[in-house]
Amino acid sequence: MFTNIRLSQIDGAVLNKAAVRLAKPMPVVSDAAAIETVPVVQPALTTRLEQVRWVNPELAAGIAMIREPIAGVPRNQITVAISPTTTVTDEVLFEAANGAKFYLPRYRVAERNQQVQMSLAGSPQGWSLTIHLEKYPAAAIQEPARTAQELSHAVSVILQHRLMPGVDNGGQKELIFQEITTESGGIQAVLQVPSIAERDLLYQVLTNPDYAAILTIRRSARVGIPLSEVATTSSAIVSSGTGTIRGTWTFSFDTGVEGGEGDVWWNQETNVLRQMVPRSNAQIVSLGVRDFDAITVNELQSLSYGTTPIDGSVIQKRFPKQTIPIFRPVDREVSRINPKVNPNVFRQANSSRFRPIENSDPVWRGPITDDDDPTAFRSNSLTNGNVFAVKTNSGNFSKVQVLSYGYNLQVQWVTYRSYVEPQFREVTRVLDVVDRTPFVFPPSLHPYIFSSITGNNTTFKPTLQQVNGHSYYQDPVERQVFYYLPDSFKLVRRPESPHYPLLSIQFQPVGDSEDVRVTIGYWAYPYVDAARLEAAATELVKKIPSPMPAGVTGVVYQPLVASNPRLYLGLPQTDGLAYQERPEVLVELRTGFRDSRTLSLEEFQSVYDAIFSPTTQLFQGQVQVSFPDGQHTEIIPFTAQMNDLVGEKFDYSKEIDLATGSIRATLKNAIESPIRINQLTTKIAHDNAQVNSVISLLSAPLPTVLQPGESLSFTVTPDSAIAGSSPPQVTFDLSAIEVLADSKAIWDKIVLPQSTMTYKRKISVNTTKSTFGDRIDVISIDLKLGTTINFTRDLPIDSNGVNTSVTTPIRDLILHEADSGVYEYRSLVILNDGTRVEDPANQWRSESSETLWVTNTKLPAF
């Protein structure tokens, strides 16, 4: 533990914001499960993850967009006013359950009699800067705010300025006003400074524009927001389009993708018996021939659905076997067609000279007569124009119309989101408003602000101190304060349990093409090695002038606030790995940065592999900080490794035996991957005393691996008795803990549910005339995850083949669960005497080349 180091209150705004309530206190949610953060021997010297919004509201807003929560409650369970949108601003009115309207006021420095209401003067604590701030509504709601009430909120006031005047990249200092009190029409904020040097610096900050001073009024409010923007719309379209439900295949109307579990199964019992069968929890109902566009979502929701399949059997008579269902050129074929039996076919053959193979029935089932199927009472409710409705596995409602009946069913569909009562959740949102930029008041224009204070010409500059290769910047007036930089930036785990990676992946098709683009959203957080700071303190304490200020006993660390950190990110490009600057990304050294990148599917494959590899340098980067005065540049690495994320891994609970001072503790794996515990070391403390301890009665011997959700329980007993009034506390050394990153489990936690889950791989299918020989008329290739390609002996064959594509699950590609180069197909041939020969229905051939060359060895034997 630190003995001579004090970490300055980097969360000062958090404590300060609770000092003043402008309305009734907001409710506090208790943790009934008594889950705690694991106390560690070397605590992280960074802002707590859940407190980031108080330090960097803009970053917090971006983090909230990485992945929307999925849990909410009805509006009547929300106890605070509700925002009309998920994005909370002070330019909207909030509404309570009783219909009352509220607004969040802004603040600015008050002016009376053409004088700003602020002063820098002496005080019992030394000197104080007092500012009177008045409330006002945003211009966008100025009129409606007249009749609205003020939203309950809290306020912090922060004065920020450059550490070095005139140097944009010289670092910044934040001064948090310690006293905030309410007054008529606004608040009074007071900043106390105890020393003359601090007073003189404050005078220069307020009078010299080179310090670029900014006054920020930070407001926080507890409000309700919709669970998502979509959740407020009951008739939103989930998916729609036209497509094919192939024979023996399943189809999902939520995603518009065939295969997988699906909502329906186009079952082919025999050559003529066919049924549309609901799958899993889905239900179905036939509506007959209907006006498709006239069917509303309200009607769909009112239907009586069931699990009885819809009969779609073949009921028309077929022609004798001598009728061959292919057209050749007229001079060879027309004479074989009986115009009395099939006049439409005869006319088509005469007019077009060719008869195309029927696309709606690409896998030829052969001619059928009455004798081929003795089954009685067949019906077909899936003929052209028929409509059926599906209640999907996700509870949505879909209307489906048959466009073309056949072994492969051509359909159009529209799936609507099922109506559910709008869901909401309570959140704390923090909003900043800045008054006057820069916040400067020349003494010649505002002498009343400074009374008899004139300041001096002292130049205040931080002093660079180097210890063990790390840079520390000593404050120019508070010489006990040293600003430090983080050791690195890392990906983050969610602060709430379960602590899944705060990372999102979304796959989206590119327009009408078959390409897929991948968007990665993530939060990178600063990591600080506490042991490094502790070691440096023994050298830095020698730089503090004597005597030390009152109440100061050693080094005071503060994270550096840099003016313009620059992010450079290394990602795979078509010509290799390249580092590119990301000037649009806001980087804050105390809270990190939120970024989003869009890649091709191939590039993302490399990135996903890299974040599970300890050696690959893909998806890495660095933050560059030029400081001070451009004399040198600090480099802070960014590493994205899934086995080394910032944040909690365990849920921790304990039971204390006050009689013995022992603690029964439990560590529960609260992440998605296994955790190996090689060793545990603990200490127990009472008040300010701390002793070594012994771990016993472990529920599993060490080393052990905890799977997600599993726990390790044990008893921690002090080596010797400790006297103290407070309950004993245990601290853990978790340096011997390893995360065994599970790429499959992580995939399931970071892929957004609305992602496209398949992609289309382009291939071509080709053959030669010699393959037909003297007996084959038609060759048909049925791609398992694609279309059907037909070749006819008497039609020309393009030397480049037929371009098509096969559908492949993205998950299988990224997780290497299947060879991405393999696809499957079945072959069928129709001989010139009408005989049909095909591969068995459950047997598929495999191919991996970009061109499928159909040769005689790839055809069924006949």
Sequence and secondary structure as in RCSB ss.txt:
>XXXX:A:sequence
MFTNIRLSQIDGAVLNKAAVRLAKPMPVVSDAAAIETVPVVQPALTTRLEQVRWVNPELAAGIAMIREPIAGVPR
NQITVAISPTTTVTDEVLFEAANGAKFYLPRYRVAERNQQVQMSLAGSPQGWSLTIHLEKYPAAAIQEPARTAQE
LSHAVSVILQHRLMPGVDNGGQKELIFQEITTESGGIQAVLQVPSIAERDLLYQVLTNPDYAAILTIRRSARVGI
PLSEVATTSSAIVSSGTGTIRGTWTFSFDTGVEGGEGDVWWNQETNVLRQMVPRSNAQIVSLGVRDFDAITVNEL
QSLSYGTTPIDGSVIQKRFPKQTIPIFRPVDREVSRINPKVNPNVFRQANSSRFRPIENSDPVWRGPITDDDDPT
AFRSNSLTNGNVFAVKTNSGNFSKVQVLSYGYNLQVQWVTYRSYVEPQFREVTRVLDVVDRTPFVFPPSLHPYIF
SSITGNNTTFKPTLQQVNGHSYYQDPVERQVFYYLPDSFKLVRRPESPHYPLLSIQFQPVGDSEDVRVTIGYWAY
PYVDAARLEAAATELVKKIPSPMPAGVTGVVYQPLVASNPRLYLGLPQTDGLAYQERPEVLVELRTGFRDSRTLS
LEEFQSVYDAIFSPTTQLFQGQVQVSFPDGQHTEIIPFTAQMNDLVGEKFDYSKEIDLATGSIRATLKNAIESPI
RINQLTTKIAHDNAQVNSVISLLSAPLPTVLQPGESLSFTVTPDSAIAGSSPPQVTFDLSAIEVLADSKAIWDKI
VLPQSTMTYKRKISVNTTKSTFGDRIDVISIDLKLGTTINFTRDLPIDSNGVNTSVTTPIRDLILHEADSGVYEY
RSLVILNDGTRVEDPANQWRSESSETLWVTNTKLPAF
>XXXX:A:secstr
  SSEEE  TTHHHHHHTS BSSS       TT  B   BSS   S  GGGHHHH HHHHHHHHTTS     EEG
GG  S B SSSS  TTS EE TTS EEE  EEEE EETTEESEEEEEETTEEEEEEEEEEE  GGGTTGGGGSEE
   EEEEEEEEESSTT TTS EEEEE SEEEEETTEEEEEEEE SHHHHHHHHHHHH GGG  EEEEEEEEEEEE
ES TGGG TT EEEEEEEEE TT EEETTTTEESSS SEEEEE SSS EEEEE TT EEEEEEE  GGG  HHHH
HHS  BS  EEB   S    TT  S    HHHHGGGS TTT HHHHHHHHHHS     TTS S      GGG   
 S  BS STTEEEEEE TTS EEEEEEEE SSSEEEEEEEE      EEEEEEEEEEEEESSS    TTT HHHH
TT          EEEEETTEEEEE SSSTTEEEE  SEEEEBB SSSS  BSEEEEEEE TTSS EEEEEEEEEE
EE  HHHHHHHHHHHGGGS SS  TT  SEEEEE B S  EEEEEEEETTEEEEEE TTS  BTTTBEEEEEEEE
HHHHHHHHHHTT SS  TTEEEEEEE STTS EEEEEEE  TTS BS  EEEEEEEETTTTEEEEEEEE SSS E
EE   EEEEEETTEEEEEEEE  SS SSEEE TT EEEEEEEESS    SS  EEEEE TTEEE   HHHHHHHH
B TTS  EEEEEEEEEE GGGGTTTEEEEEEEETTB EEEEETTS   TT EEEEEEEEHHHHHTTSS TT EEE
EEEEEETTS EEE  TT  EEE SSEEEE GGGS   
